[in-house]
Amino acid sequence: MEQVPVLIVGAGSAGLSLSLLLLQQGIQSILIEKRRDISWVPRARNLNF
């Protein structure tokens, strides 16, 4: 079983952004999402970096 330091639950705006930021810093992560398709109605309100 592969082990990584970060597990991201949810592939919404916040989860995808976090995954990208970690990748840019060289930090491995696994992103999991319970749905098979893309949500066309995002629920994230603000993402401040």
Buried (B, 14 or more C-beta within 10 A) or exposed (E): EEEEEEEBEBBEBBBBBBBEEBEEEEEEBEBEBEEEEEEEEEEEEEEEE
